[in-house]
Amino acid sequence: MAEYEKKVRDVLKGNGCSFVRRGKGDHDIWHSPLTKRHVTVDSKIKSRHTANEIMKQSGISHRF
């Protein structure tokens, strides 16, 4: 199974999203300037569907 965590973070950074803080457990909170919302990013993303949902929540049209 592929690891999507680094790819997701690279796409978020490339689209102007910024790291806000650490969340509970192994989650991080990011801010998306496109949707003006916070997005939760897990540190162990193994599912393509989870990675795509993070992109959708942050308003980025990129799909894995």
Contacts in CASP RR format, 6 or more apart in sequence:
PFRMAT RR
TARGET T0000
AUTHOR 0000-0000-0000
METHOD contacts of the structure
MODEL  1
MAEYEKKVRDVLKGNGCSFVRRGKGDHDIWHSPLTKRHVTVDSKIKSRHT
ANEIMKQSGISHRF
1 46 0 8 1.000
2 46 0 8 1.000
2 48 0 8 1.000
3 44 0 8 1.000
3 45 0 8 1.000
3 46 0 8 1.000
4 45 0 8 1.000
4 46 0 8 1.000
4 47 0 8 1.000
4 48 0 8 1.000
4 50 0 8 1.000
4 51 0 8 1.000
4 64 0 8 1.000
5 41 0 8 1.000
5 42 0 8 1.000
5 43 0 8 1.000
5 44 0 8 1.000
5 45 0 8 1.000
7 51 0 8 1.000
7 64 0 8 1.000
8 41 0 8 1.000
8 45 0 8 1.000
8 51 0 8 1.000
8 54 0 8 1.000
8 55 0 8 1.000
9 41 0 8 1.000
11 55 0 8 1.000
11 60 0 8 1.000
11 62 0 8 1.000
12 30 0 8 1.000
12 32 0 8 1.000
12 39 0 8 1.000
12 41 0 8 1.000
12 54 0 8 1.000
12 58 0 8 1.000
12 60 0 8 1.000
15 32 0 8 1.000
15 34 0 8 1.000
15 58 0 8 1.000
15 60 0 8 1.000
15 62 0 8 1.000
16 32 0 8 1.000
16 33 0 8 1.000
17 30 0 8 1.000
17 31 0 8 1.000
17 32 0 8 1.000
17 33 0 8 1.000
17 34 0 8 1.000
17 39 0 8 1.000
17 58 0 8 1.000
17 60 0 8 1.000
18 30 0 8 1.000
18 31 0 8 1.000
18 33 0 8 1.000
19 28 0 8 1.000
19 29 0 8 1.000
19 30 0 8 1.000
20 28 0 8 1.000
20 29 0 8 1.000
20 30 0 8 1.000
20 31 0 8 1.000
20 38 0 8 1.000
21 28 0 8 1.000
21 29 0 8 1.000
22 28 0 8 1.000
22 29 0 8 1.000
23 29 0 8 1.000
23 40 0 8 1.000
26 42 0 8 1.000
26 43 0 8 1.000
26 44 0 8 1.000
27 40 0 8 1.000
27 41 0 8 1.000
27 42 0 8 1.000
27 43 0 8 1.000
28 40 0 8 1.000
28 41 0 8 1.000
28 43 0 8 1.000
29 38 0 8 1.000
29 39 0 8 1.000
29 40 0 8 1.000
29 41 0 8 1.000
30 38 0 8 1.000
30 39 0 8 1.000
30 40 0 8 1.000
30 41 0 8 1.000
30 58 0 8 1.000
31 37 0 8 1.000
31 38 0 8 1.000
31 39 0 8 1.000
32 38 0 8 1.000
32 39 0 8 1.000
32 57 0 8 1.000
32 58 0 8 1.000
32 59 0 8 1.000
32 60 0 8 1.000
34 58 0 8 1.000
34 59 0 8 1.000
34 60 0 8 1.000
35 57 0 8 1.000
35 58 0 8 1.000
35 59 0 8 1.000
37 57 0 8 1.000
37 58 0 8 1.000
39 54 0 8 1.000
39 57 0 8 1.000
39 58 0 8 1.000
41 54 0 8 1.000
42 50 0 8 1.000
45 51 0 8 1.000
45 54 0 8 1.000
48 64 0 8 1.000
51 64 0 8 1.000
52 63 0 8 1.000
52 64 0 8 1.000
55 61 0 8 1.000
55 62 0 8 1.000
55 63 0 8 1.000
55 64 0 8 1.000
END
